[in-house]
Amino acid sequence: MLPQASSRRVIMIVYEGFQLLDLSGPVSVFDMANWLAGRTAYDIVIASTHGGLISGSSPPRMETVPLGDLTPEPTDTVLVVGGRDPALANARADQDLLTWLRNACDRVERMGSVCTGSFILAQAGILTERRATTHWASCGDFAGAFPETSVEPESVYVVDDKIWTSAGVTTGIDLCLAMVDADLGQQIMSTTAKRLVVHMRRTSGQSQLSPMLDAQARAGQRFSDLVAWIDTHLHEPICVADMADSVGMTERTFHRRFVNEVGTTPSKFVERARLDRARHLLTMGGQVKDVASTVGYRSEKAFRTAYRLHHGNPPSQHVLRERD
């Protein structure tokens, strides 16, 4: 960690048609960390190949600094934001941008990407023989275009030495919170997340896709509403009869249709939802006994047994691994 008075420069690289949230999310994290630290811990610079006003995928336009005016320094963090084609394809073909990234990579403290910005890093050769991730919907295309990079589609973000890559859009917030944790400590990171009303900082190995969102995407409207209700009532007893009644079906019909549309039985779905929520609460520092009660287990022993069967290890061991 740098001395208390030191400042890191964060260079956010954008281009015509970039994804606005890929920029605003990380910038908000570093700006809030500055406020909480009471100093400019991060000097945020928004840059583009030639500088000037740059239009993203949505308003407003951004005033940017030319990359040629920036000399990479050993304390710099460089992050390339993502975008959709044709904007992303144009950025991948920008030889001035790729050359600057290659020259900067060996000199800066960290280099990374948000969402599909990983395609630009890979195009520059920076991800060759490295592990990386990108938006889940683009992992197949990425693997096909850059077979020399090991893609981890299940990860929220991946850190390979000094190269940091994040998955889809909002995971850039998780990536930058992890950087704040490494630079300024857990207290400022946690308070930053709370101030930004981020439910929790997802850890690097956590899946990009929420089990609840995945279930809602596969279910029809009737079951989608039920899934949302389950998510907010995990602390209460939830029985199949009540679920069936809530959607106006007999238990037998409900069970069959739920399995067909969601892909698992109602009882197994509820148990998975409880145990996934428990993992999140534990990684936020929750105590096993309290977490067990919060996710609807009356017995701590039963919770520990179910947790081990679902996650492959006891709650305490899982917490230690997630925090490492």
C-alpha positions in Angstrom: 0.0 0.0 0.0 1.2 3.5 -0.8 2.0 6.0 2.0 -1.1 7.8 3.3 -0.4 11.0 1.5 0.2 9.4 -1.9 -2.3 9.6 -4.8 -2.9 7.0 -7.5 -4.0 8.2 -10.9 -6.8 6.3 -12.5 -6.9 6.7 -16.3 -10.3 5.7 -17.7 -10.1 5.1 -21.5 -13.2 5.8 -23.6 -14.0 5.9 -27.3 -16.9 6.9 -29.5 -19.9 4.8 -28.5 -18.6 3.5 -25.2 -21.0 2.1 -22.6 -21.7 5.0 -20.1 -22.2 2.8 -17.0 -18.9 1.1 -17.6 -17.4 4.6 -17.0 -19.7 6.1 -14.4 -19.8 3.0 -12.1 -16.0 2.9 -11.5 -15.7 6.7 -11.4 -18.3 6.8 -8.7 -16.4 4.2 -6.6 -13.1 6.1 -6.8 -14.8 9.5 -6.2 -16.7 8.2 -3.1 -13.4 6.6 -1.8 -11.7 10.0 -2.1 -14.5 11.6 -0.1 -14.4 9.0 2.6 -10.6 9.1 2.8 -10.7 12.9 3.2 -8.1 13.3 0.4 -7.5 12.7 -3.3 -6.5 9.1 -3.0 -7.5 8.7 -6.7 -6.8 11.3 -9.4 -9.4 10.4 -12.0 -8.6 11.2 -15.7 -10.9 10.4 -18.6 -8.9 9.9 -21.7 -9.4 9.0 -25.4 -7.0 8.5 -28.3 -7.2 12.1 -29.6 -9.0 13.8 -26.7 -11.9 16.3 -26.9 -15.6 15.6 -26.6 -16.5 11.9 -26.9 -20.1 10.6 -27.3 -21.0 7.4 -25.5 -23.9 5.0 -26.1 -26.1 7.6 -24.4 -25.8 11.2 -23.3 -23.9 13.2 -22.0 -20.8 13.7 -24.1 -17.5 13.5 -22.2 -14.5 15.9 -22.3 -11.4 13.8 -22.5 -7.7 14.2 -22.4 -5.6 12.9 -25.3 -3.7 9.7 -24.5 -0.6 11.2 -26.1 -0.5 13.8 -23.3 -0.4 11.1 -20.6 2.9 9.5 -19.6 2.2 6.2 -17.8 3.5 6.2 -14.2 4.3 3.3 -11.8 1.3 4.2 -9.6 -1.2 4.5 -12.4 -4.3 2.3 -12.9 -5.6 2.1 -16.5 -9.1 0.9 -17.2 -10.6 0.4 -20.7 -14.4 0.6 -20.7 -16.6 -1.6 -22.8 -19.1 -1.0 -25.6 -21.1 -2.6 -28.3 -20.3 -3.1 -32.0 -19.6 -1.2 -34.1 -18.1 1.1 -31.5 -16.1 -1.8 -29.9 -14.9 -3.0 -33.4 -13.7 0.6 -34.2 -11.8 0.8 -30.9 -10.2 -2.6 -31.5 -9.0 -1.3 -34.9 -7.5 1.9 -33.3 -3.8 1.3 -33.7 -2.9 4.4 -31.7 -4.9 3.2 -28.8 -3.5 -0.3 -29.0 0.1 1.0 -29.1 -0.5 3.2 -26.1 -1.9 0.4 -24.1 1.0 -2.0 -25.0 3.6 0.7 -24.1 1.8 1.5 -20.8 1.3 -2.1 -19.7 4.8 -2.7 -18.4 4.9 0.7 -16.7 1.7 1.0 -14.7 0.7 -0.6 -11.4 -2.6 -2.0 -12.8 -4.2 -2.3 -16.2 -7.7 -3.6 -16.7 -11.0 -3.5 -18.4 -14.7 -3.2 -17.7 -17.1 -5.5 -19.5 -16.2 -5.8 -23.2 -13.2 -3.5 -22.8 -11.4 -6.8 -22.5 -11.6 -7.2 -26.2 -9.5 -4.1 -26.6 -6.9 -5.4 -24.1 -6.8 -8.7 -25.9 -6.5 -7.0 -29.3 -3.4 -5.2 -28.0 -1.9 -8.6 -26.9 -2.1 -7.8 -23.2 -4.2 -10.8 -22.3 -2.1 -13.3 -24.2 -1.5 -16.4 -22.0 -3.5 -14.8 -19.2 -6.8 -15.5 -17.4 -9.6 -13.0 -18.1 -13.3 -12.5 -18.1 -15.8 -10.4 -20.0 -19.6 -10.0 -20.3 -21.2 -13.4 -20.1 -23.0 -13.0 -23.4 -19.7 -12.2 -25.1 -17.5 -15.0 -23.6 -18.1 -17.3 -26.6 -17.1 -14.7 -29.1 -14.1 -13.7 -27.0 -12.9 -17.3 -26.7 -13.2 -17.7 -30.4 -11.3 -14.5 -31.2 -8.6 -14.9 -28.6 -7.9 -18.6 -28.0 -4.6 -17.8 -26.3 -6.5 -16.3 -23.4 -8.2 -18.4 -20.7 -11.7 -17.1 -20.4 -13.5 -17.5 -17.1 -17.2 -16.9 -17.9 -18.4 -17.6 -14.3 -16.3 -14.9 -12.7 -17.4 -11.4 -11.7 -13.8 -10.3 -12.2 -10.4 -11.9 -12.7 -7.0 -10.7 -11.4 -4.0 -12.1 -13.2 -0.9 -10.5 -11.8 -1.4 -6.8 -12.6 -4.2 -7.3 -15.1 -7.7 -6.9 -13.9 -10.7 -7.7 -16.0 -14.4 -7.5 -15.0 -17.5 -9.1 -16.4 -20.7 -7.3 -17.6 -21.3 -3.6 -16.9 -22.0 -3.3 -13.2 -19.3 -5.7 -12.2 -16.9 -2.8 -12.9 -18.1 -1.5 -9.6 -17.1 -4.8 -7.9 -13.7 -4.6 -9.6 -13.0 -1.1 -8.4 -14.3 -1.8 -4.9 -11.7 -4.6 -4.8 -9.0 -2.1 -5.8 -10.2 0.3 -3.1 -10.0 -2.6 -0.6 -6.4 -3.4 -1.7 -5.3 0.3 -1.6 -7.2 1.9 1.3 -8.5 -1.1 3.3 -11.7 -2.9 4.1 -13.3 -0.1 6.1 -13.2 2.5 3.4 -14.2 -0.1 0.8 -17.2 -1.3 2.8 -18.4 2.3 3.5 -17.9 3.2 -0.1 -20.2 0.3 -1.1 -22.8 1.3 1.6 -22.7 4.9 0.5 -23.3 3.8 -3.1 -26.1 1.6 -1.9 -24.4 -1.5 -3.3 -25.9 -4.5 -1.6 -22.5 -6.2 -1.2 -19.1 -6.4 -3.0 -19.3 -9.6 -5.1 -16.0 -11.5 -4.8 -14.0 -12.5 -7.9 -15.0 -16.1 -8.1 -18.7 -15.4 -7.7 -21.0 -16.1 -10.7 -21.9 -13.2 -13.0 -25.5 -14.5 -13.2 -27.8 -14.2 -10.2 -29.7 -17.5 -9.6 -32.8 -15.5 -9.0 -32.5 -13.5 -12.2 -31.7 -16.7 -14.1 -34.8 -18.4 -12.7 -37.0 -15.4 -13.6 -35.6 -15.3 -17.1 -36.5 -19.0 -17.7 -39.9 -18.8 -15.9 -43.1 -17.4 -17.2 -44.7 -14.3 -15.8 -46.6 -16.2 -13.2 -43.6 -17.9 -11.8 -41.4 -14.9 -12.3 -43.5 -13.0 -9.7 -43.3 -16.0 -7.4 -39.5 -16.1 -7.6 -39.4 -12.4 -6.7 -41.6 -13.1 -3.7 -39.5 -16.0 -2.6 -36.4 -13.8 -2.7 -37.9 -11.4 -0.2 -39.3 -14.0 2.1 -36.4 -16.4 2.7 -36.5 -15.6 6.4 -40.0 -17.1 6.7 -41.3 -20.7 6.4 -42.1 -21.3 2.7 -44.0 -24.5 1.8 -45.0 -25.9 -1.5 -48.7 -25.7 -0.7 -48.5 -22.0 -0.2 -46.5 -21.5 -3.4 -49.0 -23.5 -5.4 -51.9 -21.6 -3.8 -50.3 -18.2 -4.6 -50.3 -19.1 -8.4 -53.8 -20.7 -8.3 -52.7 -24.3 -9.0 -52.9 -27.6 -7.3 -49.7 -28.8 -5.7 -49.3 -31.6 -8.3 -49.8 -29.2 -11.3 -47.6 -26.5 -9.7 -44.8 -29.0 -9.0 -44.8 -30.2 -12.6 -45.0 -26.8 -14.2 -42.4 -25.3 -11.9 -39.9 -28.1 -12.7 -40.5 -27.7 -16.4 -40.1 -23.9 -16.4 -37.5 -23.3 -13.7 -35.5 -26.5 -14.0 -35.7 -27.7 -10.4 -38.3 -28.7 -7.8 -39.9 -25.9 -5.8 -38.3 -27.1 -2.5 -34.9 -27.4 -4.0 -35.1 -24.0 -5.5 -36.0 -22.4 -2.1 -33.2 -24.3 -0.4 -30.7 -23.1 -3.1 -32.0 -19.6 -2.7 -31.5 -19.7 1.1 -28.0 -21.1 0.8 -26.9 -18.7 -1.9 -28.2 -15.8 0.2 -26.3 -17.2 3.2 -23.1 -17.2 1.3 -23.5 -13.5 0.5 -24.3 -12.6 4.1 -21.3 -14.6 5.4 -18.9 -12.8 3.0 -20.2 -9.6 4.4 -19.1 -10.6 7.9 -22.3 -12.2 9.2 -22.1 -14.7 12.0 -23.1 -18.3 11.2 -25.9 -18.4 13.8 -27.4 -15.1 12.7 -27.2 -15.9 9.0 -28.9 -19.3 9.6 -31.8 -17.6 11.2 -31.9 -14.8 8.5 -32.3 -17.3 5.7 -35.0 -19.3 7.4 -33.2 -22.2 9.3 -34.5 -22.9 12.8 -31.5 -25.1 13.6 -27.9 -23.9 13.2 -26.8 -27.6 12.9 -29.2 -28.2 10.0 -28.0 -25.0 8.3 -24.3 -26.1 8.6 -25.2 -29.5 7.2 -27.2 -28.1 4.3 -24.5 -25.5 3.6 -21.7 -28.1 3.4 -23.8 -30.2 1.0 -24.6 -27.3 -1.2 -21.3 -25.4 -1.3 -18.9 -28.3 -0.6 -17.4 -27.0 2.6 -18.6 -25.6 6.0 -19.6 -21.9 6.3 -16.4 -20.8 8.0 -14.2 -22.3 5.4 -16.2 -20.8 2.6 -15.9 -17.3 4.2 -12.2 -17.6 4.5 -11.8 -18.6 0.8 -14.1 -15.8 -0.4 -12.2 -13.2 1.6 -8.7 -14.3 0.4 
